[in-house]
Amino acid sequence: MRSLLATTLTALLLSFGPADAQDARALLDAADKALGAAGLKSFEMTAGGVNYAVGQAQAPGGAWPRFNVKSLNYETSSLRDTYVRTQAEDPPRGGGVQPVRGEQRQVFVVGGEHAWNVVGDAAIPAPIALAARQLELWATPHGIVRAARANNATAQGRTLVFAVPGKYTARATLDRAGLVEKVEAVLGNPVVGDLAVTFEYADYKDFGGVKFPTKIRQTAGGFPVLDVTVDEVRPNASVDIAVPDAVRQATAPYAVVASQMIADGVWYVTGGTHHSVAIEMKDHVVVVEAPLNDQRALAVLAEVRGLAANKPVRYVINSHHHFDHAGGVRAFAAEGVTVITHEVNRAWWDRTLAARATVSPDHLTKSGTKPAPAEGVRDKRVLTDGARTIEIHHIAGVLHDDGLLLVYLPKEKLLIEADAYTPPPPNTPPPSPPSPFTVSLVDNIGRLGLTVDRLLPLHGRIVPLADLNQAAGRAN
């Protein structure tokens, strides 16, 4: 498959101290000369290979899911990644918007201090990805030289060391010819605190007077993220990446929360791409799902505390460990809330909640709280106060995540789930063939003997059970 990368880089003003800066400046000058960076404002790259969905493994500690990949982009403090992906693993295992039917186009953009995704014609703010995309931009061979100059790098042998406060630290190592061979960075991450990211470059070739690597590999947390072979590089390509007004105006999108009472003491907490559910008990509240990041988690907590006044949030049920569904758990733990997760995730959560966030300190690190140990569920757990019952069940056999949980309220006949089924807009034809994740969910509902009237998906919208059955090819 193929990959397109267009990037524009600007010259940045510098100021150096008199000591270590001299060695660093010599390295940077050598790199500029070796790379042919003088006059380079932008480039466009075409490559082919594979990429992997970070934080979407089938089980904690496993490799990220793999996809065939097609495209990427950069500009003046800006980057546009356009991936055209096809399914690489069949049956699909893990997350990352699987299964892929045919080709799937994904557009990820960063411009200055704004990050967004493009879906159809819509620009969707994605500030959670800002630091990672800025790192991707400035970790390119030509970008890292500019970033090192701008951030007063020091030299350690042939390695340039610098930090962008609150976002990442970086170490760029040059080979003896002055070419960038490796960039090692530590990036703030909502789930694991600090995430190690490495870029490796090899087999440089001359493209119109500019040296560029034809082999690019990237890892995160020790697992592969990108592995491509470059076919073509076009220096100083025309690239125009403007920040859409809707993105500029979305200053805190994850803090936008709406709630809807679904049954007495049960609220569907929405307002963005990832939802939660609040369930009121006699003397406390249980929240299902703490997604995305601190901003979202703290906004959900504030909303829930207003809905069930004077009752503490005692538990947060984590549907599974994928990063987008787990990014707010650390904030809940900082507030004294106990995490309930599948047993396969429990030890991983204990290690993750004990980790510090040093690059970009989060709510948990700042609070100094020692989180309570996570509580595990194997096949089933029941929470009850004598009046309301909450059943937590393992979705057995689903390949999306080995520890995927559903939550069932038998009295209300409500089922809460994530990622096994995401309802599409109304009147959308069901997928053909159906997603194996959706089929597994339907099979588990039957196996467990659950009587369900409505689903409260943690993406999408409330739907009757009939919609799920239709999506699984079980309409009859």
N, C-alpha and C positions, 0 to 999 in steps of 0.2 A: 504494500500500500504506500501512499505518498503523503508528504507532510510539507506544508507551506509556512515559512517563518519570515515575516517582514518586520524590520526594526529600524527605528531612527534614534540616533544617539546625539546628544548635544555636548559641546565643549562646556566645561564647568569651571568657575573661578576657584582658584586655589589659594591656600595660605599654609606655609610650612614652618615648623619649628626648626631650629638650627642643627639639632643633633641627629636623631635617628632618621629624620626626614631626608637627610642627604643620601643615605644608603637607599631609602625607599625611592627617592627621585631618580637615582641612577637605574634602579630596576624598572621603573615606570617608563623612563626614556628608552631603555633597551626594548621593552615590550612594544611601545609605540612604533619603533623602527622595524622590529621583526614582523609585526602584524600589518604594517602598512596603514596605520590608523590615521595618518595625517589627511585631513580633508574628508574622512568618512563621516557622513551624517546619518545614513540609514543603510539597511540591507534587506534583501528578501531571499529566503532560503527555501529550497525544495528538497525534501528528504523522504525516506521510506523506512518503516520499521514497526515497532510496537510501543504501546504505553500501558501503564498500569494505574488502577484506581486507588489512590492513597486512602488508607483508613477503611477499606471496604472488604477486608479479607473474610473468608468463610468462617474462620475461627481466630481468636486472639493469638498473636504470635505467628500467624500464617502469612504467606506472601500475598501481595495485593493482586486482585484479578487482572488478567492480561487481555488486551485488545489490539487488533491491528489498527494502525493510526494513519491519518492523512494530513493534518495541517496546523500552523502557528503564525504569529505576527508581532513586530515591535515598532516603536516610534520615539520621538523626543519625550523622554520620561514616560513613554507609552509602549504598550505591547498589545498585539491582537493575536491570540492563538485560535486558529480554526482547525479543529480536529474533525476529520471524517473517518469514522471508525466502523469496523465490522467485527462480528463476533469471532473471538479466537478460541474460546473454550466452550465445548458443547458436550454435555449439558452445561449451562451457565452456572458458575459457582461464585458466591460472594455478591457484592453490590456493584455500584458504578453504572446505574441505569441499564440493567440487563433485564431480559435478553434483547440483543440488537437484531432487528429484522432488516435484512438488506444493509444499507449504509445509514449511519447515524451522524448528523452534523452537529458539532458543538462549537460555540464561539465564546471565548473567554477574553476579556479586555481589561486593561488597566491604563488609566491616563492620569498622570500626576498623582493626586491623593484620592482617586476614585477608581473603584473596580466594579465591573458589571459583566453580566452574561447577556448574550443576544439570543432570543428565542423567537423565531419567525421575524417579525418586524419590531418586536418589543425589546427594550433595554431594561433588564432586571438588575437593580442594584445588588452588589455582592461584596460589601465591605469586609466580610469575614475573610475574603481571599486577598485583600490588598497587599499585605506584607509578603505573602508567598509569590504573588505575581511580580511585585517590585523586585524581589530577589531573582526571579527567573530572568527578568529583563537585564539587571545589572550583573548577573553571573555569567553572561556570555563573555567570550574572550575579550572583545573590544569594550564591552560594558564594564567589566570588572576593573579594567585599567582606569577608566573614567571615575568609577565609584571609589576606587582606592585613592585617587588624587583628591577627590572632593571631600573625603572623610579622613584626611591626614593619616594615611596608613604608615605603619612602621615596618621595618624589614627584619626578618629573621632568616638569615641565609638567603635563599632564593624565594622565600615566602613573604608575601605582603599581608599584613594583619590590620584589620580595622573593624569598626562597629557602626551600625546605624541604630542609635539608641531607640529602644522600645520596639524594634522590628527584627533585627538579626545581627549576628556577628559573622565575620567572614575571614577566611585564610585562602589566598590565591597563590599557588605555587607555579613558578615559571621553569621551563626546561632550560638547558644550557644555551639554546638558541634564542631565548627570550620569549618563547611562545607559552601561552597559558596552558598548562596540562591538567590542572585540577583546581577546583574551588570547593572548599569545605565550609559549610555554614551551619549555624544553629538558629532555628527559627521558632518564634513563639507559636504555640499550638493550644487551642482551647481544651483538648482532651488530655494530652500527655505532658503539658507544660512546656518543655523544650524538645524540639524535634531536630535531629541531625539530618542535614541534606547535603549531598555531594554531587558535583558535576565533574565529569571526566571528558577530556578532549584529546583526540589523537588524529594522526594521518592528515596533517595540514596540507592544503594545496593553494595555489595562487588563483584567485578569481578577480581578474581585472585590476591587478596590482594590490589586492588585499588578500592576506593569508587568512584562511578559515578552515577549521577542522572538518573532516568528512566523516568522522566517527564521534558521536555524542552519546554519552551514557549518564543517567541520573539515578540516584537512589534517595530514599527517604526512610529513616528508621532502620537502615540496613537492607531494605528490600528494593528491587528495581522499580523505577518510575518511568523511565524513558530509555529506549535503545534504538537509535536511528542511524542510517547511513545517508549522508548529504550528497545529493546529485548535482545541485546547482545553487550558486549564490550570486545575486545581482546587487553590487554595491550601489549606494545612493539611489535606490528605487524610490519612486514617488509613493509616499504613504501618508494618508490623512486620517488621523484618529481624533475626533472631537468628542468631548464628554457631553452626552445628551442632557438636556435640561432636567428630565425626570430623575437622572442619576445625581446631578448636582443638588437637587432639592431634597433628596432622600437622605437626611442627615443621620437618622437613627432608625432604619427600617426594622431592625429586630426588636425594637421596643414597642412597636405597634401591636397592641393586643386587643382582641375582641372576644367576648364570651357569650355563650348561648346556653340557657338552661334546657337540658334535654329530658330530664326527669327530676323529681324532687331531690335536690342535693347533688345533682350530677350536671357538670358544666363542660361544654366543648369549648376549649380555649384556643382560638385561632388568631388570625391577623397577619399571617405570612405563609411561607411555604411549608413549615413544619408546625404541627399542632400538638396540644397536650389535652388531657382530660383531668378535671378535678372531681374527686368523689368525697363527699362529706360524711364523716362518721360521727358517733355521739360526742366524742371529746377530741377529735383530731381530723385531719384531712389527708387523703392519699392522692398524690399526683402521678399520673401516668405520663412519662416522658419529659425529659429536660434536654431539648435539642440545641444545636448550633453553638452558642457561646454564652459568656457571662451576661451580656446585654439582654439576650432573649430570656435566659433563666431568671434573672432578677425582675424583669418585667412580668413574667408569668407568676412568680411568687407574689409580687405586689398585687396583681389582679386576684389571685386566689385568696389572699388574706383579706381582701375587701369583700369577696363573695361569701366567705365563711368567717365572719368576724369573731375574733377572740378564740379561734381554734388553731392550734399550731399545725403546720405541715409536718407529719411524722415520717412518712415514707415517700420516696420517689421510685416508681417502677420503671426500670430501663428496659425497653423492648429488645434492644440488642446493642452490641458494642460499636457499630459503625459510627465513624466520627461525626457525621451530621446529626445522628440521633443521640449522641453522647456528649456533645460539646458543652452542655449546661450543667452536667452532673457535678462538676467540681464546685460550681457556685452553690448548688443545693447543699452539698456536703459542708461547705463553709458556714451555712446557716443551721447546721446541726441536724440535717435531714438524713435518714438512713436509706441507703441504696438497696433495692431489691433487684436482683438480676439472675440470669440462669447460672447454674452451678459452674458451667464451663467457663464463664466470664469472671467468677467471683475473685479468684486469686489475682487475675489481671487487673481488676478494678482496685483491689487493695494496693497493688504496686503503683497503679496510675494515680490514685488519690494521695499517695505518699510522696509523689514526685513534686519537685519545686518548679515554679515557672520563674526563671532568672532573667531571661531575655526580655520578656514582656510580662511582668508580674500581674497575676490575675487575682480575682476576689479571694480565692482560697489561700494563695500565698500571702497576700496582704493581711488576711484575717489572723493568720497564725493558728487557725483551728486544726486540731488533730481529728480527722474524720472517724466516725464509727466504722467498724468493719462492715463490708458489704454482706448482705444476706442472700444466700443462694436458693434457687428453686430447681428441682430436677424435673419431675413430671408434672407436679401440681402443688400449689399452695393455696390455702383459703385464709382470707382476712375477714373477720366478722366482729361486730359489736353487739350481736344478738338481734339487731333489727335489719341491718344491711349486710349482705355477703358479697365479697369480691373473690372471684376465682382467677388464679393465675395459672395458665397452662403452657407447657412447652409445645411448639408447633413441630412435631416430629417429622424428620425426613425431608425438610425443606432445605434446599441447597443455598439459599440466600445467606443464611447465617446459622451455624450449628446451635446457637443459643437463643434463637428467636422465640419470644414469648407473646402470647395474646392475653388479654384481660377480658373477663366475661362477668356480666352482672345478671344473675339468673332471674331475679325478681323483675328487673326492667327489660330483660331479653335484649341487652345491648352487648355488642362485641367490639373491642378496641384492638386494632392491629396496625402494624407498620410494614410497608414494603412488600408484603406478600400480595397485596392487592391495593392499587391506587386507582380510584374511580376516575375515568376520563370525563371530559365535559359531556353534558346530556346529549343523547342521540348519536353518540360516537359508535360506529360499528364495533363489535367485540373483536379482539385480536384473533388472527388465525395463522398458525395454531396458537392456542392459549398459552400464557406464561406458565411454565412448570411450577413457579412459586405460587401462583393463584390456585392451580390444581391441588397442590399440597395443602393449602389452607382449607379448601372445600373438603378434602379427604379427612383432615383433622377434625373439622366441625362434626362430620358424620361419625368418626371414630369415638369422639368424646361425648356424643349424644347431646350436643348443645342445641337449645331451642332459641333461635336468633330471629328477631324482627328487623333490627337495624344495625348497620355497621357504622362505627365512628373511626374512620381511617385517620392515621396520623399524617397523611398527605391527602389532599383532595377535599371531598365533600361527603356528607352523610348520605347513605344509600340504603335501600332495602336489601334483604338477603337475595332477592331475585336477581339484582344486578350482579352480585358476585357470582352466582350460579351461571348466569349467561356468559360472563367473562371467562369462566372456566370450561365452557362448552357443556354445561350441565343444565341447560334451560328447562329440560323436561323433568 
